[in-house]
Protein backbone atom coordinates (compact mmCIF):
# COMPACT_ATOMS: atom_id res chain seq x y z
CA UNK A 1 0.00 0.00 0.00
CA UNK A 2 1.12 3.55 -0.70
CA UNK A 3 0.89 6.01 2.18
CA UNK A 4 0.90 9.76 1.58
CA UNK A 5 2.37 12.13 4.17
CA UNK A 6 0.54 15.25 3.05
CA UNK A 7 -0.34 16.24 6.62
CA UNK A 8 3.35 16.19 7.57
CA UNK A 9 4.20 18.38 4.56
CA UNK A 10 1.46 20.87 5.45
CA UNK A 11 2.56 20.97 9.10
CA UNK A 12 6.20 21.56 8.09
CA UNK A 13 5.15 24.31 5.69
CA UNK A 14 3.06 26.02 8.36
CA UNK A 15 5.90 25.82 10.88
CA UNK A 16 8.44 27.15 8.38
CA UNK A 17 6.27 30.03 7.14
CA UNK A 18 4.39 30.81 10.35
CA UNK A 19 1.03 30.84 8.56
CA UNK A 20 -1.78 28.36 8.10
CA UNK A 21 -2.19 26.59 4.77
CA UNK A 22 -5.71 25.61 3.79
CA UNK A 23 -6.55 23.01 1.18
CA UNK A 24 -8.08 25.78 -0.93
CA UNK A 25 -4.79 27.73 -0.86
CA UNK A 26 -2.83 24.58 -1.66
CA UNK A 27 -5.25 23.81 -4.48
CA UNK A 28 -4.87 27.31 -5.93
CA UNK A 29 -1.06 27.15 -5.70
CA UNK A 30 -0.70 23.68 -7.25
CA UNK A 31 -3.68 23.37 -9.58
CA UNK A 32 -4.73 20.17 -7.79
CA UNK A 33 -8.46 19.92 -7.12
CA UNK A 34 -9.39 20.41 -3.47
CA UNK A 35 -11.28 17.11 -3.42
CA UNK A 36 -8.12 15.27 -4.51
CA UNK A 37 -6.13 16.89 -1.70
CA UNK A 38 -8.84 15.94 0.78
CA UNK A 39 -8.70 12.32 -0.41
CA UNK A 40 -4.92 12.30 0.07
CA UNK A 41 -5.41 13.43 3.65
CA UNK A 42 -8.29 11.20 4.65
CA UNK A 43 -8.57 8.07 2.47
CA UNK A 44 -6.37 5.01 2.78
CA UNK A 45 -5.15 3.73 -0.56
CA UNK A 46 -5.96 6.93 -2.44
CA UNK A 47 -5.03 6.68 -6.12
CA UNK A 48 -3.48 9.78 -7.71
CA UNK A 49 -1.41 10.47 -10.80
CA UNK A 50 2.32 11.08 -10.84
CA UNK A 51 1.55 14.64 -11.93
CA UNK A 52 -0.21 15.28 -8.60
CA UNK A 53 2.73 13.85 -6.69
CA UNK A 54 5.20 15.94 -8.68
CA UNK A 55 3.22 19.15 -8.11
CA UNK A 56 3.09 18.54 -4.36
CA UNK A 57 6.80 17.72 -4.16
CA UNK A 58 7.61 20.89 -6.09
CA UNK A 59 5.35 23.10 -3.96
CA UNK A 60 6.70 21.79 -0.65
CA UNK A 61 10.28 21.49 -1.93
CA UNK A 62 10.62 17.87 -0.86
CA UNK A 63 11.82 14.62 -2.37
CA UNK A 64 9.17 12.09 -3.32
CA UNK A 65 10.24 9.79 -0.45
CA UNK A 66 9.23 12.49 2.04
CA UNK A 67 5.69 12.64 0.64
CA UNK A 68 5.13 9.01 -0.40
CA UNK A 69 5.92 5.81 1.50
CA UNK A 70 5.56 2.22 0.30
CA UNK A 71 4.26 0.02 3.12
CA UNK A 72 4.74 -3.74 3.13
CA UNK A 73 1.62 -5.78 2.35
CA UNK A 74 1.47 -7.18 5.90
CA UNK A 75 0.97 -3.67 7.36
CA UNK A 76 -2.43 -3.24 5.67
Secondary structure, 3 states (H helix, E strand, C coil): CEEECHHHHHHHHHHHHCCCCCHHHHHHHHCCCHHHHHHHHHCCCCCCCHHHHHHHHHHHCCCHHHHEEECCHHHC
